[in-house]
Amino acid sequence: MSTKPTLLPPKPGFLLVEIVYGLVSRDCRGMGICKLHAASPTLATRATSPCGSSIAWAGMGEQGSFELLVLRNTVIEEQWERRFAGGRFVMEEAFGVPEELFGQSREIKAGSYPVDAIGNYLRICF
């Protein structure tokens, strides 16, 4: 039996995911999302990617946009400096959210998205 606390979704229908940073076309180098996959609510199975990764809640926001609520305590200093410190999250290429995560395919378009610090989260609305 695990002694780690289980994380509960901050919003109905949100799924805990691991974000691997970078670009698929550049072997995880660059600015954007390379992979997005389901994570364990106890964080016991978190991958150790050389590309850098964080844990987030993902789902549909109030405005109908795809939303990531990145857990601040899973963002290491190097990723903070590179990806969040400027208050924008840059997607150099479009990224297809895996259909198996939410039952339908979604595409995050290339662009620069505002990052809002809200409590323990960094919120990005795509």
Secondary structure, DSSP 8 states (H G I E B T S, - for coil): ---S-----SSTT-EEEEEEES-GGGTT-SSSEEEEEE--TT-TT----TT-EEEEEEEE-TTS-EEEEEEGGGS-HHHIIIIITTSEEEESS-EEE-HHHHSS-EEE-SEEEEEEEETTEEEEE-
